[in-house]
Amino acid sequence: MVTPAPGRHGDPEQTRVQHRYHRELFPALHDWERTEASIVEFTGESGPKGLLGLDQMGHFGPQGCDLVAGLVRDTFPHGSLTVGELGSGFGGALRYLADALTTGGGGVARMYGIDLVPEHCAVSRRITAAQGRSDVTEICADASDVPLPDGALDVIVVTGSMPHFPRPGAVLREAARLLRPGGLLVVTEEVSLAPPDRGPSAAFHEVHPPDVFFVTPLPDRLRQLREAGFTGVLRRDLREWAVALLTDRLKVVRLFHGSVVGIYGAQPVDLIRRTLTTARDEYLAGRLLPSLITARRAEAA
């Protein structure tokens, strides 16, 4: 097991902005013990599989995590992996992936969740401790300056957090440093990629503030990956899949509106609904490019 050094924090303004936005979107998660009881009562599930859909109401949710886990298992069907998630937030995806990789693959030796916001890390640690986990470690640090040694990780995942990195090129360079030669990077680009000649609408920015969500043209992302030292870059277009997924997620919010409001509150649920609706609209209009990207850290010469 690699012991992380003390966390290193980045831009204080970004820390404040990201915390404020996610606090407004997921206020109930800061009172996790009460919220967990409500989620378990609603879903009948107490583990990460049951909790993720409601403790991570982001764009791709558990279905996006399933895509990531499948790719990791296909690439490394054997052996116990050391995995890091950049932008791990409240840790829902982190714990979900730990279980998915253990159940369907060779398992994980250690999962590291790296997040910039101290309050997010504190909530994640409380949930991890409550679940009695020994395979998950939270690190509060900037994703472009992670206190782990070179080549410490077999796999790095980013489950929807790319738009929250104002310097994505620096984050990808750090990902390459952290991966061992031949290591795997898997990224769900949920609302972070745009075509080269257009960007998202004003309606999108109303619920995805531009100081919280940073959108990158696709050619720039591919260049950032190359410059970071990644090879074998593959992009899977998820437009059809993502439109259907967000339509289903909006249907769940509508059908179970009263229960979800009881967990989150009326204003956050309205914001979640508007967030999912505008993202789907951008996909349909071709102003955002939902994608699944994989790449390998170049082998040592």
N, C-alpha and C positions, 0 to 999 in steps of 0.2 A: 504493500500500500504506500502510495506517495503522500507525504504529509505536506499540505499546502502551507506556504508562508502567510503571514498576516495579509489581509485584503488590501488592495490598492484602489483608491477611489479616483474617478475621473472628474469631469466637469461638474462642479457643484450645481450649476444652473440646470443641466440636464437631469441630474439626480432629482432636483426639486420638481421639475416639470413632469418627468415620468411618474414620480410618486403621486403628484396631485391628480394626473389624468386617471391612473389606475385606481386610486382611492375613490374617485367619483364613479368609476365604472364597476368596481367590485368592493364596495364598502363592507359588505357582510363578511368578506374573507378575513378582515382584521379582527373579527369576533368569531374565530374559526370554530371554537367548541360548540357554540350555539348553532352556527350555520351547518356544521357537520351533522348534528342531530336532525336538523330539518331536511337535509339532503338524503340522509339514510332513510328517514320516514317516507320521503317522496319516492325514492328509487328502489328501496328494498335492498340496496347494495351498500356495504360498508367499506369495501376495498377501493383502490384507485380506479378500477374499471367502472364501478358504479358512480364514483364521485367526480370523475374527470369531466363528464359532460356538463356538470353544473359548477364545478370549481374552476373550470377553464372554458368560459363561454366565448372564447375568441373565434376567429373565422373558421378554422378547420377542425378544431376540437379533437376528440378522440380518433375520429376517422383519419385526420392528418397524421396522428401518432402511429396509427396502424400502417400507413404507407411507409413511414420512416422505419419502423421496426421490421417490416418485411424486407426492406432493402438491406438493412444491417444483417439480418439472419441469412439472406441469400449470399452476402459477401463473405461473412465469417460464420459458417454453419457449425464450427467446432471451436472450442477454447473459451476461456473466461475473459471477457473484455473489460477494459477500462474506458469509460465513456464520459465525455463532458458535454453539457448543454450550455450554450451561450445564450444569455437572456432567459434564464429559467423561471423568472417571476416567482409565483407562489409555489412552484414545484410540482404542479399537477402532472404535467407531461413527463417530468423527470421520473417520478415514482411509477407512473403508468408504463413507461418504457423499460424501467428496471424489471417489472413483472413480466412484460411481454417478451423481453429478450431471455429471461430465465425460463419461461414456460415453453417458448418455441425454438430456442437456440441453445448455444453452449453456456449461456448465463453471463452474469456480470461480476467482475471482481470488485468494481467500485464505480459508482455514478457520481460525478461532480456536477453540481448546479452552480453556474456563475451568473450573478445578477448584480447590477449597479446599485440598486435601491436597498438600503439597510432594512427598511420596514418589510420589504418583500422577503428578504433572507430570513428575518426573524419569524415571520409567519410560516415560511417553509420549514424552518427548523422545528417549530412547534408541532407541525403536522407529522414530520418525519419521526420525531420522538414519540408522539402519540401512537404511531403505527408500529413502534418497536423495531425500526429499521436499523440495520448495521451496514447496509450497502450504499447508503447515500450520504454525501457530504456537501453542504452548501458553502460556497465561497462568495463573499461580498466583495466584488471587484469590477472594475471596468473591463468589458470584454476585449478591449485592445491591449490590456496590460494585466494578464492573469498570473497570479503567484504560484505557478507550477513550472517545473523544469522542462527544457526542450525534450520533445519526443515522449512526453509522459502518457499520452492517450492513444488508444487504438482507433477510436471513433469520436468525431465531434458532430453534434446535431444542433440545428437551429430550427425550432418548431414555431415558425411564425414571427420571430422577434427581429428579423432583418430590418423592418422599417423603423425600429426604435434605436438604430445605431446611426448617429449623425455622420460617422466616418466609417462606412462599411468596408472600404479598402483596407483600413488599418485593422479592423476586426478579422478580415480574411487572412491578412498576413500573420496575425497572432494565432489564428487557427492552424495555419501551416506550421508555425513554430512548435505548437503544442502536440501536433500529430507525429507519430513515428513514421519513418519512411514507409510508403505503401499504405498508410492509414487512410481512413475513409471520412469524407465530409458529406453530410446529408442536410439539405436545406429545404424547408417548405417556404416558398415565396408566396405569401398570401395576399398582401396589399403593398408589396415593396418593389414590384417591377412594372415598368411602363414600356410601351413601344417607343422606338427612337424618335418619332415625330409628333407625339402627343402625350399628354399627362392626364391625371384625374380631374374631375369636374369640381366646381365650387361647392356643389352639394356634398360631395365626398369629403372635402376639407372641413365642412361644418361639423362633422362628427369624427373626423380623423385630423386633428389639428396639425398644421404643417410643422410646428415646433416639437411635435411628439412623433409624427409619422414622416419619415424621409423616403421618398420614392426615387428609384434609380432607373434610368433607361437600360434596357436589356443589353445593348452593346457595351455599356460601361461596366455592367456586372461581369460579363464574360472577360473583359479586359482585366478587371480587378482580380479575378480568379487566376488568370494566367500570370499576372505580375506577382501574385502571392506565391507562386511556385506549384500550383495545382496542375495536374494532367488528367486526361481522360474525362474532361468535363462533359456531362450529359444533362440536357434539359428536357423534361417531360412536360408537355403542355397539358394543364389540368382544367382548362376552361369548361368543358362540358361537365366533367365530374364536379367541379367546384360550384357551378350554377345549380346543379341538382342537389348538392349537399346543403348549400345555404337556403335553398327553397325548403328542404326538409327541416332544417333547424328553425326557420321562421315558423313553420307549421307547428312544431313542438311548442315554441314560445306562445303561439296563439292558442293552441288547444289547452295548454296547462297554465294559462296566464295567471290565474289566481294563485296557484301553488308557487309559481316562480316569483311572483310579487311578494308572497309570504316569506320567501327566502331572502330575496335581494332588496325589496322595496320598489315602489312604483317608478320612481325616476330612473334608477339604474336599469330596470327592465326596458323602459322606453328607449334609453340610450343604446342598450344591446340590440334591440329591434332595429333601430335606425342604422346602427353600425353594420349589421348584417345585410340590411336592405340596400344601402348605398354601395357596399362592396359588390353585391350581386349585380347591381345596375352597371357598375364599372366593367365587370367581366363581360356582360352582355354587349356593352357598347365598344369593347375592345380597347378601353382606355387603361386597363390594368391587365397584367398577364399572370394569372395564377399558375405556378410552376412548381415542379419538384426537381431540384438540382442535386446531382451527385458529382463528386470529384475525388481524386486520389492525390495524396501527398507524394511528390516525386520521390522515386527510390534513390537511395544514396548512390553516388557515382562509383 
